[in-house]
Amino acid sequence: MRSSTAPLTPVEVLELSVRGEPVGAASVAALVRAWLDGVATDAQMGAWCAAACAQGLGAGATEALTKALVASGDRLELATLGPTGDTHSTGGVGDSTTLAAAPIAAALGVRIAKASGRGLGHTGGTVDRLEAIPGYQVDLPLDRFVRQVRDVGIAVIGAGARLAPADARLHVLRDETGTVRSAGLIAASIMSKKIAGGAGAIALDVKVGDGAFFASVEEARGAATAMAALARPWGRRVVWTISSMEQPLGRRVGNALEVREAGEVLRGEGPPDLRELAVRVAADVAEATGVIAPGEGEARAAAAVSDGTALAVAERWVEAQEGDPAVWSDDGALPAAPERRVVGAPGGGWVSRLAARRVGETARWLGAGRLHRHQTVDPVAGLELLAKVGDRVEPGDPLAVVHARDPALAGRGAELFLHAVELADAPPEPIPLIIDRGGDDA
């Protein structure tokens, strides 16, 4: 007879999880190990993820999953480098915040050590955006990564085969099986990369709303506090911002397009919502590491943008990873779509809704994301938003520009985009960008 403390088999874990019954931490860890060893199949792991989406994942199971993902690869400790920080978004549409916030924080004296992932579902991924930069190397040996953090002050890589490699594999599986929307799976995925990456302080941008994975502020707040709890035993400090994803952030959706918009922010330009959030996240991580006194981060971050320091850091960062530093200031340095299609307003009125998820799905369909694991992301595909919620338009006024590889894709993209737009006879209530903030001391 098996001991009552022995881990369950993968099938037993599945049976309990599907019924919503608790599964012990040892059994969750054993399931992950069995999957990585080829004993449990992708089908079984996908089914377990589906059960986590349907039934939820308890705190113990989430912690066990996080530990198993961290243990699948190397783990860095960077305390000897000085104050180190990391930033992360839970996923959104047009969300290039990290591309601007990371060099702003580095300009304030934080050594940014970031391991990033690819897009999930309708949301974009930092690695996909960085690969739109000509020459940029997202895969660095860990010793080179650490040296760059020390010498340049910032390095951003893909988690890859060394840092939480099991998460990268699970990332693909969740995308393929439509099992992204689980607070526990999201928390474990994010924190396994953050813990393995070694940064001492982590600033999270937790998205909520139509284009996010969290539908309510309560759910987003719960996920934020759960991630802070996961980080605490590892000596990490987590601070978080909850921001709205009812409409896309900024005005560009797509990888090269978002790099271009982040460059505008670093030059003190760009859309106000993206500027505000990038400065806020950079300020949060700077204050969390202690390089900036509490309450002073936002003003200092804004000053780093206005005096050009943040832009200079961004250029050194990209050049250190073999990319073209001109991408931040020269639109011609980035790849561009051969086909551009203007989408006109079908009527007049106020833009009352610009559904972020539909916009993200349109960009994904155009090639900015993946519909299957073997698909190559098209760096030039995406949308440029010329009107957002609260703007007044007349019939035929341009709402957006579709960026695509060919006329057929552009035409279909224009049709799909119009499903995201709603017009009204009166202006809508303003949508607040930053909804809540919090933190946790390690």
Secondary structure, DSSP 8 states (H G I E B T S, - for coil): ---TTS---HHHHHHHHHTT----HHHHHHHHHHHHTTSS-HHHHHHHHHHHHHH---HHHHHHHHHHHHHTSB----GGGSSEEEEEE---SS--HHHHHHHHHHHTT-EEEEEE----TTS--HHHHHTTSTT------HHHHHHHHHHTSEEEEE-TTTBSHHHHHHHHHHHHHT----HHHHHHHHHHHHHHHT-SEEEEEEEESTTSS--SHHHHHHHHHHHHHHHGGGT-EEEEEEEE-SS-SSSEESHHHHHHHHHHHHTT-S-HHHHHHHHHHHHHHHHHHTSS-TT-HHHHHHHHHHTSHHHHHHHHHHHHTT--GGGGT-GGGS---SEEEEEE-SS-EEEEEE-HHHHHHHHIIIIIS-SSTT----TT-EEEES--TT-EE-TT-EEEEEEESSHHHHHHHHHHHHTTEEEESS------SEEEEEEE--
